[in-house]
């Protein structure tokens, strides 16, 4: 039987999508969406890209207020969920009007991530870029000429660096790993983006950890001091899994899910950045930080809750990053220990012992889309298949 | 304001007053028009805002942008010569009264 009251904790793009898809699939029961931030649910990806340049907050909103009324969704902004009482089937929350409890038949955890605070002294001097409020602060700071230090050479740090440098600021990126975006892309792709940023005049400090931040800049591992008017911390994220852990749910690099995206309690699902789930391809446990995973998880959970079924989640991951004039697109997911083969300029294949696992492209949407289809197919793809597409 | 009419696959029409400068995708999402998803927010990454520009308007909306053809390859419904990604059609005064048709599926 389908549940009578579904509560979604977390009003990011994934949490919101779960409510959209539930109504779309015909779920007619009570539906509540709870978010910690003020205002309407919004898109995060543009915060490190278009929003920094254009500053149009209204363009970020995913749905208008009227959506919640017309779809009969109770949306509770500025509300934090403080505990899950699984025995009673209730959550405890704290909102603008004080504390309360809410019963649920099914709970969806979409709690996302928060910025990782690495062991660096003086981090209180650094800015974050995670929420709209963070992005507003940074936008104001970008209004006057600055020297800017960015700790972390991943997607967010580099997208921000490209915008800041494009606006004429002096920018330095500090990355502890020997290459950029090392967790996500091939060495060849790291090199492409290192050339891009250096070509723009951004200083890259690779293989050098930041050890301290102060009001005047950043101290590096080699003892040197980099002068900066402000510092952005973009050194990765940690999943918000404490709520689940305190409720006794299994946690393993995020809320642990089975192939049907259920937690260890069949009355609780989880989705998006906060959740780890078995990779449909090889069963390895993965946790993805992307709009694609959040929304595909949400659609899968909504379909299961409204229509039932024993299917396992099987969507192909994809990612993107816009840095200056380079649009990086990744079809598939390459874990550690994956090898790389350059197919042609701006196209890199990632392979493991079972064949093609991911395709990275720069400014080549055609090959990206064809790769997505190739990797989504029922049969494992190989290097030859990709070479054929790229020819 | 710029008026836009969205014709759903089943023929149902929704007419909205959109803000000049918004894209056809943004206007649909902001006004809660079903049938346009716009998952990537207009970054030309997802092909879930596919629409067919009404024949009478095809000339005024202009040709597809660079990269749009490639992304449309991944669209869930049939592609015709009038297919566009609605995130790439910016609403100007000249497009007041625009009519677009929506595909059966976006995902």
Interface residues (C-beta under 8 A of the other chain):
Chain A: X43 X45 X46 X49 X59 X60 X61 X62 X63 X64 X66 X67 X70 X291 X295 X299 X320 X322 X329 X364 X365 X366 X368 X369 X370 X372 X373
Chain B: X22 X26 X29 X30 X31 X32 X39 X40 X41 X43 X44 X45 X47 X67 X69 X70 X71 X73 X74 X107
